[in-house]
Amino acid sequence: MFADTGKGMVTDMKKIPYKIYLEENEIPTHWYNLRAEMKNKPAPLLNPETLQPMTAEELKAVFCDELVTQELDDTNAYIPIPQEIQDFYKMYRPSPLVRAYCLEEKLQTPAKIYYKFEGNNTSGSHKLNSAIAQAYYAKKQGLKGVTTETGAGQWGTALSMACAYFGLDCLVYMVKVSYEQKPFRREVMRTYGATVTPSPSETTEIGRKILAEHPGTSGSLGCAISEAVEAEMGREGYRYVLGSVLNQVLLHQTVIGLEAKAALDKYEIVPDIIIGCAGGGSNLGGLISPFAGEMIRGERNYRIIGVEPASCPSFTRGVFAYDFCDTGKVCPLAKMYTLGSGFIPSANHAGGLRYHGMSPVLSQLYHDGIMEAVSVEQTSVFDAATQFARVEGILPAPESSHAIRVAIDEALKCKETGEEKTIVFGLTGTGYFDMVAYEKYNNGEMRDYVPADADLKPGLDGIPRFPGNEF
Ligand SMILES: Cc1ncc(COP(=O)(O)O)c(C=O)c1O
């Protein structure tokens, strides 16, 4: 298959293996905190009542103590990874950096394509990198359990696994539409011992309010977050944990970027373009952090591209402003690219990308021109997913396939121009629980939803206005 391409592939394969695996002792021992190097730091979380930065004490009512320290740390570039977490990482890390030789050949592109594959654990995605860290700190603090929300289910699954490992109780509010459409993912969580409640539910005040106002609603991530926070507040010995958006989550996910960079460095490969899908920004932030650090220090230049669904275009059509992280407005205000906490995205099969806001770190990088963003429509995402699956073997998650779409687009541009660019993208997970989506695509029943400006207006109008929050 490789011999007759005549495009340098044979030579390349001699030098660069199909999979670059690091040794176990090359798993990072520290997370990398990009905030320490950012010239413009991400804006602090604000207390919605006082509009003052949230203090550590205020945050500790919701989050584990050590995670609050990490959330507020804008100065230490390297944070040691506790040995227990390193030991857990060894179960499924280092993850491979794969050279997509087969995809390159299929596309007949001179581009060199690599992907960092995070789907080789039971939860099926990168989410476990932060779940295990958050569960560890909860256990270390002597807590009984944690509460959380999950959209598509990957985060809830990862957290269930992590809580089972440390013997913690795990209460998951799962967006109702996923709870109903993805019974198997729900059962994986229950198998690991989690209690899974469809959201909105009757178990919280905010859930009852949302149900009264929107009977028959299929729920949203912002609404499940409100319920999970309320559930935590009412329980002694519990804290709330979140699977994306926050600085601490992005920090834990830097194991992706650190490993990717170490693997590339081993073979003296320097990427031109780095691509990741963006939901709340954790995998993208984790992947790009070491590279963005080099850019900020003026050592190298990369094109960094975040990819989001056209149906939920936080970066590309949102505004950079302080906004609520949840529908019930119980969480602090974060300065981020947002479509408004009241925005309910239309149906999209990449459930993990249906969030109205974005990581404050990535929002600042985007605002400062260090990264770019594009939005793509879901049928073209599934075209790319299918093309990829057929040649590379892995069945990708719909979320991850957003990055595949743009990697293929960039590789096809290289075909036009003859440029041999090196493209690295994050393949965050597998799509075995997303077969309803694949079925719709295979049956030709998948539709694209691109909101009109009028559809975005109510969400944007709902963003709080106060002095200093002009947009
Ligand atoms: C497989 C996969 N990739 C990507 C994402 C997007 O999340 P984030 O932007 O935090 O990486 C999700 C979220 O659920 C996911 O499950």
The ligand as a MOL file (V3000), in Angstrom:
LIG
                    3D

  0  0  0     0  0            999 V3000
M  V30 BEGIN CTAB
M  V30 COUNTS 16 16 0 0 0
M  V30 BEGIN ATOM
M  V30 1 C -14.5850 13.3520 22.8700 0
M  V30 2 C -14.7100 14.7800 23.2580 0
M  V30 3 N -13.9300 15.6870 22.6470 0
M  V30 4 C -14.0200 17.0000 22.9500 0
M  V30 5 C -14.9210 17.4560 23.8860 0
M  V30 6 C -14.9890 18.9220 24.1340 0
M  V30 7 O -14.6130 19.3020 25.4120 0
M  V30 8 P -13.3870 20.2440 25.6830 0
M  V30 9 O -13.5570 21.4420 24.8040 0
M  V30 10 O -13.4540 20.5670 27.1060 0
M  V30 11 O -12.1630 19.4810 25.3350 0
M  V30 12 C -15.7330 16.5520 24.5600 0
M  V30 13 C -16.6740 17.0190 25.5950 0
M  V30 14 O -17.5250 16.3280 26.0830 0
M  V30 15 C -15.6200 15.1700 24.2470 0
M  V30 16 O -16.3690 14.2790 24.8720 0
M  V30 END ATOM
M  V30 BEGIN BOND
M  V30 1 1 1 2
M  V30 2 1 2 3
M  V30 3 2 2 15
M  V30 4 2 3 4
M  V30 5 1 4 5
M  V30 6 1 5 6
M  V30 7 2 5 12
M  V30 8 1 6 7
M  V30 9 1 7 8
M  V30 10 2 8 9
M  V30 11 1 8 10
M  V30 12 1 8 11
M  V30 13 1 12 13
M  V30 14 1 12 15
M  V30 15 2 13 14
M  V30 16 1 15 16
M  V30 END BOND
M  V30 END CTAB
M  END
